[in-house]
Structures are given as C-alpha cells and as structure tokens.
C-alpha cells in the first residue's frame, strides 16, 4: 500500500526505525467495546529525512483496531491517528516539510 507521497510501508518503516533506534512502543490505554484507544511513543534519537534528532520523547494517540486469535495472540492491528501532529514533532513544526536528499 502507498501513502499520499507514493511511499510504501517498508519505506516508512525504515525511516522511522532510523529516527527511533530505541523502538517506538505501543500500549493499550483503554478498551472500548472495540476499538482500543492507544499510544505510540519513542525517543527521537535518530535522523528523520534530514531533520536532526532532539532527544525528546514523541507520543501520538489514536484508535486501534486489533484482531486476536482464540488464544488472544495479536493477529492484525490497524492504527488511526493524526499524522500531522506526529510528523510536526519530527520536522520542527511543519508536518508537510520536505527536504531534497
């Protein structure tokens, strides 16, 4: 699947893995009758598309739809969140900032 800029999930996964070398964690904060409300967080310790790290903890909140097996193992998860607020923290405020390589 492509994002709005024509990038694949594999591309974005690599970019964010570089920006958060210590991991970008997810926890369920509240379970409604589905979906759960969750949070992703990580320390911005690596470069993000030319933007230098600042060492700050970056958080994003959203709603997730998780599918589990009969023994409650996670099978599939979809996250819904506002990417503008998240990317703005990585780019210094402008969520649509673009730098040529």
Backbone atoms as SQL, in Angstrom:
CREATE TABLE atoms (id INTEGER PRIMARY KEY, chain TEXT, resi INTEGER, resn TEXT, atom TEXT, x REAL, y REAL, z REAL);
INSERT INTO atoms VALUES
  (1, 'A', 1, 'UNK', 'N', 0.843, -1.173, 0.000),
  (2, 'A', 1, 'UNK', 'CA', 0.000, 0.000, 0.000),
  (3, 'A', 1, 'UNK', 'C', 0.890, 1.238, 0.000),
  (4, 'A', 2, 'UNK', 'N', 0.488, 2.268, -0.732),
  (5, 'A', 2, 'UNK', 'CA', 1.237, 3.510, -0.828),
  (6, 'A', 2, 'UNK', 'C', 0.598, 4.577, 0.047),
  (7, 'A', 3, 'UNK', 'N', 1.453, 5.468, 0.591),
  (8, 'A', 3, 'UNK', 'CA', 0.914, 6.606, 1.335),
  (9, 'A', 3, 'UNK', 'C', 0.650, 7.744, 0.356),
  (10, 'A', 4, 'UNK', 'N', 0.259, 8.907, 0.845),
  (11, 'A', 4, 'UNK', 'CA', -0.060, 10.040, -0.006),
  (12, 'A', 4, 'UNK', 'C', 1.093, 10.540, -0.851),
  (13, 'A', 5, 'UNK', 'N', 2.337, 10.232, -0.451),
  (14, 'A', 5, 'UNK', 'CA', 3.509, 10.666, -1.204),
  (15, 'A', 5, 'UNK', 'C', 4.047, 9.551, -2.096),
  (16, 'A', 6, 'UNK', 'N', 3.310, 8.440, -2.209),
  (17, 'A', 6, 'UNK', 'CA', 3.737, 7.347, -3.066),
  (18, 'A', 6, 'UNK', 'C', 4.770, 6.427, -2.442),
  (19, 'A', 7, 'UNK', 'N', 4.930, 6.482, -1.112),
  (20, 'A', 7, 'UNK', 'CA', 5.896, 5.634, -0.434),
  (21, 'A', 7, 'UNK', 'C', 5.196, 4.384, 0.090),
  (22, 'A', 8, 'UNK', 'N', 5.952, 3.302, 0.169),
  (23, 'A', 8, 'UNK', 'CA', 5.390, 2.058, 0.690),
  (24, 'A', 8, 'UNK', 'C', 5.567, 1.990, 2.193),
  (25, 'A', 9, 'UNK', 'N', 4.863, 1.046, 2.836),
  (26, 'A', 9, 'UNK', 'CA', 5.019, 0.819, 4.267),
  (27, 'A', 9, 'UNK', 'C', 6.466, 0.477, 4.590),
  (28, 'A', 10, 'UNK', 'N', 7.117, -0.349, 3.755),
  (29, 'A', 10, 'UNK', 'CA', 8.512, -0.731, 4.013),
  (30, 'A', 10, 'UNK', 'C', 9.416, 0.490, 4.075),
  (31, 'A', 11, 'UNK', 'N', 9.187, 1.466, 3.172),
  (32, 'A', 11, 'UNK', 'CA', 9.981, 2.691, 3.194),
  (33, 'A', 11, 'UNK', 'C', 9.775, 3.450, 4.496),
  (34, 'A', 12, 'UNK', 'N', 8.510, 3.675, 4.873),
  (35, 'A', 12, 'UNK', 'CA', 8.241, 4.461, 6.078),
  (36, 'A', 12, 'UNK', 'C', 8.703, 3.715, 7.322),
  (37, 'A', 13, 'UNK', 'N', 8.578, 2.391, 7.325),
  (38, 'A', 13, 'UNK', 'CA', 9.054, 1.612, 8.474),
  (39, 'A', 13, 'UNK', 'C', 10.552, 1.838, 8.671),
  (40, 'A', 14, 'UNK', 'N', 11.338, 1.807, 7.600),
  (41, 'A', 14, 'UNK', 'CA', 12.788, 2.016, 7.697),
  (42, 'A', 14, 'UNK', 'C', 13.104, 3.436, 8.171),
  (43, 'A', 15, 'UNK', 'N', 12.407, 4.433, 7.627),
  (44, 'A', 15, 'UNK', 'CA', 12.651, 5.829, 8.001),
  (45, 'A', 15, 'UNK', 'C', 12.407, 6.030, 9.492),
  (46, 'A', 16, 'UNK', 'N', 11.300, 5.506, 10.021),
  (47, 'A', 16, 'UNK', 'CA', 11.001, 5.692, 11.431),
  (48, 'A', 16, 'UNK', 'C', 11.877, 4.827, 12.316),
  (49, 'A', 17, 'UNK', 'N', 12.306, 3.676, 11.836),
  (50, 'A', 17, 'UNK', 'CA', 13.230, 2.844, 12.616),
  (51, 'A', 17, 'UNK', 'C', 14.545, 3.597, 12.822),
  (52, 'A', 18, 'UNK', 'N', 14.968, 4.341, 11.812),
  (53, 'A', 18, 'UNK', 'CA', 16.185, 5.148, 11.933),
  (54, 'A', 18, 'UNK', 'C', 15.975, 6.295, 12.924),
  (55, 'A', 19, 'UNK', 'N', 14.804, 6.925, 12.908),
  (56, 'A', 19, 'UNK', 'CA', 14.523, 8.056, 13.797),
  (57, 'A', 19, 'UNK', 'C', 14.362, 7.634, 15.246),
  (58, 'A', 20, 'UNK', 'N', 13.901, 6.409, 15.486),
  (59, 'A', 20, 'UNK', 'CA', 13.666, 5.900, 16.840),
  (60, 'A', 20, 'UNK', 'C', 14.422, 4.592, 17.039),
  (61, 'A', 21, 'UNK', 'N', 15.778, 4.659, 17.099),
  (62, 'A', 21, 'UNK', 'CA', 16.555, 3.421, 17.200),
  (63, 'A', 21, 'UNK', 'C', 16.269, 2.624, 18.465),
  (64, 'A', 22, 'UNK', 'N', 15.762, 3.251, 19.504),
  (65, 'A', 22, 'UNK', 'CA', 15.438, 2.549, 20.737),
  (66, 'A', 22, 'UNK', 'C', 14.057, 1.916, 20.718),
  (67, 'A', 23, 'UNK', 'N', 13.298, 2.078, 19.633),
  (68, 'A', 23, 'UNK', 'CA', 11.972, 1.498, 19.499),
  (69, 'A', 23, 'UNK', 'C', 10.892, 2.552, 19.566),
  (70, 'A', 24, 'UNK', 'N', 9.730, 2.229, 19.060),
  (71, 'A', 24, 'UNK', 'CA', 8.556, 3.100, 19.091),
  (72, 'A', 24, 'UNK', 'C', 7.421, 2.224, 19.595),
  (73, 'A', 25, 'UNK', 'N', 7.127, 2.338, 20.852),
  (74, 'A', 25, 'UNK', 'CA', 6.298, 1.391, 21.573),
  (75, 'A', 25, 'UNK', 'C', 4.814, 1.685, 21.435),
  (76, 'A', 26, 'UNK', 'N', 3.998, 0.711, 21.764),
  (77, 'A', 26, 'UNK', 'CA', 2.549, 0.833, 21.689),
  (78, 'A', 26, 'UNK', 'C', 1.950, 0.172, 22.910),
  (79, 'A', 27, 'UNK', 'N', 0.983, 0.839, 23.516),
  (80, 'A', 27, 'UNK', 'CA', 0.280, 0.248, 24.646),
  (81, 'A', 27, 'UNK', 'C', -1.198, 0.566, 24.528),
  (82, 'A', 28, 'UNK', 'N', -2.024, -0.325, 25.007),
  (83, 'A', 28, 'UNK', 'CA', -3.465, -0.093, 25.041),
  (84, 'A', 28, 'UNK', 'C', -3.775, 0.665, 26.318),
  (85, 'A', 29, 'UNK', 'N', -4.383, 1.829, 26.183),
  (86, 'A', 29, 'UNK', 'CA', -4.714, 2.658, 27.331),
  (87, 'A', 29, 'UNK', 'C', -6.144, 2.437, 27.803),
  (88, 'A', 30, 'UNK', 'N', -7.015, 2.095, 26.872),
  (89, 'A', 30, 'UNK', 'CA', -8.417, 1.920, 27.231),
  (90, 'A', 30, 'UNK', 'C', -9.059, 1.033, 26.179),
  (91, 'A', 31, 'UNK', 'N', -9.850, 0.093, 26.592),
  (92, 'A', 31, 'UNK', 'CA', -10.560, -0.754, 25.642),
  (93, 'A', 31, 'UNK', 'C', -12.032, -0.391, 25.707),
  (94, 'A', 32, 'UNK', 'N', -12.532, 0.082, 24.588),
  (95, 'A', 32, 'UNK', 'CA', -13.949, 0.366, 24.483),
  (96, 'A', 32, 'UNK', 'C', -14.578, -0.941, 23.990),
  (97, 'A', 33, 'UNK', 'N', -15.627, -0.967, 23.448),
  (98, 'A', 33, 'UNK', 'CA', -16.216, -2.235, 23.048),
  (99, 'A', 33, 'UNK', 'C', -16.137, -2.364, 21.549),
  (100, 'A', 34, 'UNK', 'N', -15.143, -2.753, 20.992),
  (101, 'A', 34, 'UNK', 'CA', -13.924, -2.229, 20.386),
  (102, 'A', 34, 'UNK', 'C', -14.145, -0.852, 19.787),
  (103, 'A', 35, 'UNK', 'N', -13.189, -0.123, 19.446),
  (104, 'A', 35, 'UNK', 'CA', -11.748, -0.410, 19.390),
  (105, 'A', 35, 'UNK', 'C', -10.999, 0.142, 20.601),
  (106, 'A', 36, 'UNK', 'N', -9.771, -0.308, 20.818),
  (107, 'A', 36, 'UNK', 'CA', -8.980, 0.239, 21.926),
  (108, 'A', 36, 'UNK', 'C', -8.385, 1.603, 21.571),
  (109, 'A', 37, 'UNK', 'N', -8.218, 2.442, 22.582),
  (110, 'A', 37, 'UNK', 'CA', -7.526, 3.719, 22.426),
  (111, 'A', 37, 'UNK', 'C', -6.081, 3.465, 22.838),
  (112, 'A', 38, 'UNK', 'N', -5.132, 3.870, 22.012),
  (113, 'A', 38, 'UNK', 'CA', -3.742, 3.539, 22.296),
  (114, 'A', 38, 'UNK', 'C', -2.794, 4.696, 22.119),
  (115, 'A', 39, 'UNK', 'N', -1.553, 4.412, 22.414),
  (116, 'A', 39, 'UNK', 'CA', -0.498, 5.417, 22.328),
  (117, 'A', 39, 'UNK', 'C', 0.748, 4.743, 21.780),
  (118, 'A', 40, 'UNK', 'N', 1.429, 5.425, 20.862),
  (119, 'A', 40, 'UNK', 'CA', 2.757, 5.042, 20.398),
  (120, 'A', 40, 'UNK', 'C', 3.713, 6.066, 20.996),
  (121, 'A', 41, 'UNK', 'N', 4.906, 5.654, 21.365),
  (122, 'A', 41, 'UNK', 'CA', 5.889, 6.616, 21.850),
  (123, 'A', 41, 'UNK', 'C', 7.291, 6.088, 21.606),
  (124, 'A', 42, 'UNK', 'N', 8.227, 7.015, 21.518),
  (125, 'A', 42, 'UNK', 'CA', 9.635, 6.677, 21.334),
  (126, 'A', 42, 'UNK', 'C', 10.477, 7.919, 21.516),
  (127, 'A', 43, 'UNK', 'N', 11.766, 7.723, 21.730),
  (128, 'A', 43, 'UNK', 'CA', 12.701, 8.841, 21.879),
  (129, 'A', 43, 'UNK', 'C', 13.286, 9.143, 20.509),
  (130, 'A', 44, 'UNK', 'N', 13.169, 10.385, 20.078),
  (131, 'A', 44, 'UNK', 'CA', 13.653, 10.828, 18.770),
  (132, 'A', 44, 'UNK', 'C', 15.172, 10.991, 18.846),
  (133, 'A', 45, 'UNK', 'N', 15.881, 9.860, 18.724),
  (134, 'A', 45, 'UNK', 'CA', 17.345, 9.832, 18.851),
  (135, 'A', 45, 'UNK', 'C', 18.064, 9.655, 17.523),
  (136, 'A', 46, 'UNK', 'N', 17.341, 9.539, 16.438),
  (137, 'A', 46, 'UNK', 'CA', 17.965, 9.339, 15.132),
  (138, 'A', 46, 'UNK', 'C', 17.416, 10.329, 14.127),
  (139, 'A', 47, 'UNK', 'N', 18.135, 10.488, 13.022),
  (140, 'A', 47, 'UNK', 'CA', 17.733, 11.430, 11.989),
  (141, 'A', 47, 'UNK', 'C', 16.439, 10.997, 11.323),
  (142, 'A', 48, 'UNK', 'N', 15.588, 11.973, 10.971),
  (143, 'A', 48, 'UNK', 'CA', 14.371, 11.719, 10.212),
  (144, 'A', 48, 'UNK', 'C', 14.405, 12.556, 8.945),
  (145, 'A', 49, 'UNK', 'N', 14.691, 11.947, 7.806),
  (146, 'A', 49, 'UNK', 'CA', 14.720, 12.591, 6.498),
  (147, 'A', 49, 'UNK', 'C', 15.439, 13.934, 6.511),
  (148, 'A', 50, 'UNK', 'N', 16.618, 13.971, 7.068),
  (149, 'A', 50, 'UNK', 'CA', 17.424, 15.187, 7.097),
  (150, 'A', 50, 'UNK', 'C', 17.203, 16.061, 8.313),
  (151, 'A', 51, 'UNK', 'N', 16.214, 15.775, 9.117),
  (152, 'A', 51, 'UNK', 'CA', 15.952, 16.532, 10.338),
  (153, 'A', 51, 'UNK', 'C', 16.713, 15.867, 11.479),
  (154, 'A', 52, 'UNK', 'N', 17.539, 16.622, 12.203),
  (155, 'A', 52, 'UNK', 'CA', 18.354, 16.031, 13.272),
  (156, 'A', 52, 'UNK', 'C', 17.509, 15.630, 14.483),
  (157, 'A', 53, 'UNK', 'N', 17.961, 14.624, 15.210),
  (158, 'A', 53, 'UNK', 'CA', 17.240, 14.210, 16.416),
  (159, 'A', 53, 'UNK', 'C', 17.330, 15.272, 17.498),
  (160, 'A', 54, 'UNK', 'N', 16.351, 15.272, 18.408),
  (161, 'A', 54, 'UNK', 'CA', 16.374, 16.241, 19.506),
  (162, 'A', 54, 'UNK', 'C', 16.311, 15.562, 20.869),
  (163, 'A', 55, 'UNK', 'N', 16.271, 14.226, 20.898),
  (164, 'A', 55, 'UNK', 'CA', 16.274, 13.501, 22.159),
  (165, 'A', 55, 'UNK', 'C', 14.965, 13.541, 22.927),
  (166, 'A', 56, 'UNK', 'N', 13.934, 14.165, 22.365),
  (167, 'A', 56, 'UNK', 'CA', 12.657, 14.268, 23.064),
  (168, 'A', 56, 'UNK', 'C', 11.810, 13.017, 22.855),
  (169, 'A', 57, 'UNK', 'N', 10.981, 12.716, 23.839),
  (170, 'A', 57, 'UNK', 'CA', 10.027, 11.636, 23.696),
  (171, 'A', 57, 'UNK', 'C', 8.866, 12.135, 22.843),
  (172, 'A', 58, 'UNK', 'N', 8.549, 11.392, 21.793),
  (173, 'A', 58, 'UNK', 'CA', 7.468, 11.744, 20.891),
  (174, 'A', 58, 'UNK', 'C', 6.330, 10.759, 21.132),
  (175, 'A', 59, 'UNK', 'N', 5.121, 11.292, 21.303),
  (176, 'A', 59, 'UNK', 'CA', 3.946, 10.464, 21.546),
  (177, 'A', 59, 'UNK', 'C', 2.888, 10.772, 20.500),
  (178, 'A', 60, 'UNK', 'N', 2.095, 9.771, 20.187),
  (179, 'A', 60, 'UNK', 'CA', 0.905, 10.009, 19.374),
  (180, 'A', 60, 'UNK', 'C', -0.193, 9.104, 19.896),
  (181, 'A', 61, 'UNK', 'N', -1.395, 9.649, 19.936),
  (182, 'A', 61, 'UNK', 'CA', -2.549, 8.922, 20.440),
  (183, 'A', 61, 'UNK', 'C', -3.508, 8.665, 19.292),
  (184, 'A', 62, 'UNK', 'N', -4.198, 7.571, 19.365),
  (185, 'A', 62, 'UNK', 'CA', -5.161, 7.254, 18.332),
  (186, 'A', 62, 'UNK', 'C', -6.022, 6.084, 18.732),
  (187, 'A', 63, 'UNK', 'N', -6.757, 5.616, 17.770),
  (188, 'A', 63, 'UNK', 'CA', -7.633, 4.472, 17.964),
  (189, 'A', 63, 'UNK', 'C', -7.057, 3.324, 17.148),
  (190, 'A', 64, 'UNK', 'N', -7.057, 2.143, 17.725),
  (191, 'A', 64, 'UNK', 'CA', -6.546, 0.967, 17.038),
  (192, 'A', 64, 'UNK', 'C', -7.615, -0.109, 16.989),
  (193, 'A', 65, 'UNK', 'N', -7.616, -0.829, 15.894),
  (194, 'A', 65, 'UNK', 'CA', -8.481, -1.994, 15.751),
  (195, 'A', 65, 'UNK', 'C', -7.553, -3.193, 15.735),
  (196, 'A', 66, 'UNK', 'N', -7.658, -4.023, 16.764),
  (197, 'A', 66, 'UNK', 'CA', -6.783, -5.190, 16.895),
  (198, 'A', 66, 'UNK', 'C', -7.598, -6.458, 16.737),
  (199, 'A', 67, 'UNK', 'N', -7.065, -7.383, 15.970),
  (200, 'A', 67, 'UNK', 'CA', -7.687, -8.696, 15.827),
  (201, 'A', 67, 'UNK', 'C', -6.781, -9.695, 16.531),
  (202, 'A', 68, 'UNK', 'N', -7.389, -10.564, 17.332),
  (203, 'A', 68, 'UNK', 'CA', -6.611, -11.559, 18.069),
  (204, 'A', 68, 'UNK', 'C', -7.127, -12.955, 17.740),
  (205, 'A', 69, 'UNK', 'N', -6.254, -13.945, 17.967),
  (206, 'A', 69, 'UNK', 'CA', -6.631, -15.340, 17.760),
  (207, 'A', 69, 'UNK', 'C', -7.429, -15.829, 18.964),
  (208, 'A', 70, 'UNK', 'N', -7.887, -17.063, 18.903),
  (209, 'A', 70, 'UNK', 'CA', -8.657, -17.637, 20.014),
  (210, 'A', 70, 'UNK', 'C', -7.870, -17.658, 21.314),
  (211, 'A', 71, 'UNK', 'N', -6.533, -17.768, 21.210),
  (212, 'A', 71, 'UNK', 'CA', -5.706, -17.764, 22.425),
  (213, 'A', 71, 'UNK', 'C', -5.172, -16.360, 22.747),
  (214, 'A', 72, 'UNK', 'N', -5.820, -15.329, 22.163),
  (215, 'A', 72, 'UNK', 'CA', -5.556, -13.908, 22.416),
  (216, 'A', 72, 'UNK', 'C', -4.192, -13.426, 21.947),
  (217, 'A', 73, 'UNK', 'N', -3.625, -14.074, 20.943),
  (218, 'A', 73, 'UNK', 'CA', -2.389, -13.574, 20.323),
  (219, 'A', 73, 'UNK', 'C', -2.776, -12.560, 19.247),
  (220, 'A', 74, 'UNK', 'N', -2.005, -11.486, 19.172),
  (221, 'A', 74, 'UNK', 'CA', -2.282, -10.430, 18.201),
  (222, 'A', 74, 'UNK', 'C', -2.067, -10.964, 16.792),
  (223, 'A', 75, 'UNK', 'N', -3.084, -10.843, 15.960),
  (224, 'A', 75, 'UNK', 'CA', -3.027, -11.326, 14.586),
  (225, 'A', 75, 'UNK', 'C', -2.868, -10.160, 13.618),
  (226, 'A', 76, 'UNK', 'N', -3.592, -9.085, 13.870),
  (227, 'A', 76, 'UNK', 'CA', -3.587, -7.933, 12.970),
  (228, 'A', 76, 'UNK', 'C', -3.950, -6.696, 13.771),
  (229, 'A', 77, 'UNK', 'N', -3.348, -5.556, 13.408),
  (230, 'A', 77, 'UNK', 'CA', -3.697, -4.315, 14.082),
  (231, 'A', 77, 'UNK', 'C', -3.671, -3.168, 13.076),
  (232, 'A', 78, 'UNK', 'N', -4.662, -2.309, 13.145),
  (233, 'A', 78, 'UNK', 'CA', -4.747, -1.106, 12.315),
  (234, 'A', 78, 'UNK', 'C', -4.796, 0.084, 13.255),
  (235, 'A', 79, 'UNK', 'N', -3.973, 1.107, 12.982),
  (236, 'A', 79, 'UNK', 'CA', -3.915, 2.296, 13.835),
  (237, 'A', 79, 'UNK', 'C', -4.493, 3.486, 13.071),
  (238, 'A', 80, 'UNK', 'N', -5.277, 4.285, 13.757),
  (239, 'A', 80, 'UNK', 'CA', -5.848, 5.507, 13.198),
  (240, 'A', 80, 'UNK', 'C', -5.445, 6.665, 14.097),
  (241, 'A', 81, 'UNK', 'N', -4.717, 7.643, 13.539),
  (242, 'A', 81, 'UNK', 'CA', -4.197, 8.768, 14.305),
  (243, 'A', 81, 'UNK', 'C', -3.992, 9.951, 13.372),
  (244, 'A', 82, 'UNK', 'N', -3.700, 11.101, 13.945),
  (245, 'A', 82, 'UNK', 'CA', -3.440, 12.306, 13.163),
  (246, 'A', 82, 'UNK', 'C', -1.944, 12.373, 12.857),
  (247, 'A', 83, 'UNK', 'N', -1.521, 12.045, 11.641),
  (248, 'A', 83, 'UNK', 'CA', -0.091, 12.046, 11.334),
  (249, 'A', 83, 'UNK', 'C', 0.525, 13.444, 11.315),
  (250, 'A', 84, 'UNK', 'N', -0.275, 14.488, 11.113),
  (251, 'A', 84, 'UNK', 'CA', 0.271, 15.851, 11.060),
  (252, 'A', 84, 'UNK', 'C', 0.897, 16.253, 12.389),
  (253, 'A', 85, 'UNK', 'N', 0.231, 15.964, 13.486),
  (254, 'A', 85, 'UNK', 'CA', 0.779, 16.317, 14.797),
  (255, 'A', 85, 'UNK', 'C', 2.058, 15.534, 15.066),
  (256, 'A', 86, 'UNK', 'N', 2.067, 14.254, 14.707),
  (257, 'A', 86, 'UNK', 'CA', 3.242, 13.405, 14.915),
  (258, 'A', 86, 'UNK', 'C', 4.428, 13.876, 14.073),
  (259, 'A', 87, 'UNK', 'N', 4.222, 14.061, 12.775),
  (260, 'A', 87, 'UNK', 'CA', 5.320, 14.460, 11.893),
  (261, 'A', 87, 'UNK', 'C', 5.805, 15.867, 12.204),
  (262, 'A', 88, 'UNK', 'N', 4.916, 16.724, 12.699),
  (263, 'A', 88, 'UNK', 'CA', 5.328, 18.079, 13.081),
  (264, 'A', 88, 'UNK', 'C', 6.375, 18.068, 14.180),
  (265, 'A', 89, 'UNK', 'N', 6.308, 17.077, 15.071),
  (266, 'A', 89, 'UNK', 'CA', 7.307, 16.969, 16.143),
  (267, 'A', 89, 'UNK', 'C', 8.661, 16.536, 15.600),
  (268, 'A', 90, 'UNK', 'N', 8.676, 15.824, 14.490),
  (269, 'A', 90, 'UNK', 'CA', 9.938, 15.384, 13.887),
  (270, 'A', 90, 'UNK', 'C', 10.551, 16.434, 12.973),
  (271, 'A', 91, 'UNK', 'N', 9.715, 17.310, 12.420),
  (272, 'A', 91, 'UNK', 'CA', 10.195, 18.269, 11.433),
  (273, 'A', 91, 'UNK', 'C', 10.290, 19.689, 11.962),
  (274, 'A', 92, 'UNK', 'N', 10.086, 19.865, 13.262),
  (275, 'A', 92, 'UNK', 'CA', 10.197, 21.195, 13.844),
  (276, 'A', 92, 'UNK', 'C', 8.947, 22.031, 13.692),
  (277, 'A', 93, 'UNK', 'N', 7.810, 21.426, 13.440),
  (278, 'A', 93, 'UNK', 'CA', 6.566, 22.172, 13.418),
  (279, 'A', 93, 'UNK', 'C', 5.779, 22.087, 12.140),
  (280, 'A', 94, 'UNK', 'N', 6.414, 21.943, 11.021),
  (281, 'A', 94, 'UNK', 'CA', 5.681, 21.898, 9.755),
  (282, 'A', 94, 'UNK', 'C', 5.510, 20.443, 9.335),
  (283, 'A', 95, 'UNK', 'N', 4.317, 19.896, 9.477),
  (284, 'A', 95, 'UNK', 'CA', 4.132, 18.480, 9.179),
  (285, 'A', 95, 'UNK', 'C', 4.294, 18.106, 7.725),
  (286, 'A', 96, 'UNK', 'N', 4.248, 19.075, 6.818),
  (287, 'A', 96, 'UNK', 'CA', 4.418, 18.751, 5.407),
  (288, 'A', 96, 'UNK', 'C', 5.768, 19.222, 4.896),
  (289, 'A', 97, 'UNK', 'N', 6.701, 19.504, 5.807),
  (290, 'A', 97, 'UNK', 'CA', 8.033, 19.961, 5.401),
  (291, 'A', 97, 'UNK', 'C', 8.682, 18.908, 4.515),
  (292, 'A', 98, 'UNK', 'N', 9.384, 19.377, 3.508),
  (293, 'A', 98, 'UNK', 'CA', 10.054, 18.457, 2.581),
  (294, 'A', 98, 'UNK', 'C', 11.449, 18.991, 2.318),
  (295, 'A', 99, 'UNK', 'N', 12.411, 18.120, 2.426),
  (296, 'A', 99, 'UNK', 'CA', 13.799, 18.485, 2.106),
  (297, 'A', 99, 'UNK', 'C', 14.272, 17.565, 0.997),
  (298, 'A', 100, 'UNK', 'N', 14.943, 18.147, 0.035),
  (299, 'A', 100, 'UNK', 'CA', 15.519, 17.342, -1.041),
  (300, 'A', 100, 'UNK', 'C', 16.700, 16.560, -0.474),
  (301, 'A', 101, 'UNK', 'N', 16.879, 15.304, -0.945),
  (302, 'A', 101, 'UNK', 'CA', 18.014, 14.490, -0.452),
  (303, 'A', 101, 'UNK', 'C', 19.348, 15.046, -0.876);
